[in-house]
Amino acid sequence: MRVYNFSAGPAMLPQPVLEQARDDMLDWDGSGMSVMEVSHRGKAFVACAAQAEARMRAVLGVPDNYRVLFLQGGAFGQFAAIPLNLAQAGRPVEFLNTGQWSAKAIAEARRYAPVNVIADEAASKYTRVPASDSFAVDPQAAYLHYTPNETIGGVEFGYVPEVGQVPLVADFSSTILSRPIDVSQYGLIYAGAQKNMGPAGLCVVVVRDDLLGQARPETPSVWDYAKMAKNDSMLNTPPTFGIYLLGLVLQWIADSGGLEAMGERNRAKAETLYSFIDESPFYSNPVAPDSRSWMNVPFLVADADLERTFVSEATAAGLTNLAGHRSVGGMRASIYNAMPIEGVHALINFMKQVERTHG
Ligand SMILES: Cc1ncc(COP(=O)(O)O)c(C=O)c1O
């Protein structure tokens, strides 16, 4: 039996995608082998990777002057790869700190470059994004990095930071493909696959051409954007299954109406859940209304002793992985693209039942 899986990642995948993968498992593309068993340099897989890239370009709207790279080492790897590729001697790199993932990216960048944190929401306990006019980017900065969606805190930007000519770098791990974005506003976007794109092990980087070719000499070759771009992300063996599955997920998004439709569905899911939480005296969400994530919805119960009961009874009812991040406790419902509105309704019905029993 399939459950409604609210995991923050690796997360729920669309059922039609899993069914296609199942059907392909023993005999992919008439090869008599699974996609995991063929050479990444063979004609069939090269075409599969090219198709995944073409679908990514079409669905996300990637302009021609950007490269799409399929890398490994996760988004965490990019916390290091980005300064190695983009930081330049004598110029700071700048950050907005809006939560635990920004903070980790900052700590990693500090190992490679002088970092300025120009907006810091630690004092608000990461319950909101900074006001768009509350920070100014140094025009000399090599780039500004921010995290459009903080997976743990459930904080999401409703605007794109103003950076002038400074390249804007964004960790889209937990919100990529959840709604339309204008890629041309960014110098570089990156995301681990395991929330909205497919299985863990693949990290997608979309980078503007003019930012290639500036990597420090000591940059590992597999993270050197120019080298990977030149080799179609196949300097070494790429995560073949992840690339194949990404292609299927992108096809599912296209068949579902693309990112406009995805965004409308995600907005409806999030609004439904937040309205219920706000109207209930029993549940609460600490995030400022204009900064609430459409993807990750943390919530608390009035009586913290009930958290464990809530999570275990939810699991028994087929609503899994609702425990909050281990560092913050509480509950968290991650409602990525693959979560249908029916899953949100089932969660709300369950929450009402807990409130009736324990409220
Ligand atoms: C916003 C964000 N950035 C970075 C990461 C780290 O990604 P990875 O585990 O793919 O290295 C995560 C993981 O959940 C995340 O949510």
Ligand as a Chemical Component Dictionary entry (heavy atoms), coordinates in Angstrom:
data_LIG
# 
_chem_comp.id                   LIG 
_chem_comp.type                 NON-POLYMER 
_chem_comp.pdbx_formal_charge   0 
_chem_comp.three_letter_code    LIG 
# 
loop_
_chem_comp_atom.comp_id 
_chem_comp_atom.atom_id 
_chem_comp_atom.alt_atom_id 
_chem_comp_atom.type_symbol 
_chem_comp_atom.charge 
_chem_comp_atom.model_Cartn_x 
_chem_comp_atom.model_Cartn_y 
_chem_comp_atom.model_Cartn_z 
_chem_comp_atom.pdbx_ordinal 
LIG C1 C1 C 0 18.000 23.767 1.158  1  
LIG C2 C2 C 0 18.983 22.641 1.207  2  
LIG N1 N1 N 0 20.256 22.855 0.827  3  
LIG C3 C3 C 0 21.176 21.891 0.853  4  
LIG C4 C4 C 0 20.866 20.623 1.274  5  
LIG C5 C5 C 0 21.944 19.570 1.292  6  
LIG O1 O1 O 0 21.732 18.791 0.183  7  
LIG P1 P1 P 0 22.460 17.395 -0.042 8  
LIG O2 O2 O 0 22.064 16.525 1.083  9  
LIG O3 O3 O 0 21.906 16.983 -1.376 10 
LIG O4 O4 O 0 23.926 17.622 -0.105 11 
LIG C6 C6 C 0 19.564 20.328 1.672  12 
LIG C7 C7 C 0 19.220 18.963 2.118  13 
LIG O5 O5 O 0 18.149 18.664 2.565  14 
LIG C8 C8 C 0 18.606 21.361 1.648  15 
LIG O6 O6 O 0 17.351 21.140 2.038  16 
# 
loop_
_chem_comp_bond.comp_id 
_chem_comp_bond.atom_id_1 
_chem_comp_bond.atom_id_2 
_chem_comp_bond.value_order 
_chem_comp_bond.pdbx_ordinal 
LIG C1 C2 SING 1  
LIG C2 N1 SING 2  
LIG C2 C8 DOUB 3  
LIG N1 C3 DOUB 4  
LIG C3 C4 SING 5  
LIG C4 C5 SING 6  
LIG C4 C6 DOUB 7  
LIG C5 O1 SING 8  
LIG O1 P1 SING 9  
LIG P1 O2 DOUB 10 
LIG P1 O3 SING 11 
LIG P1 O4 SING 12 
LIG C6 C7 SING 13 
LIG C6 C8 SING 14 
LIG C7 O5 DOUB 15 
LIG C8 O6 SING 16 
# 
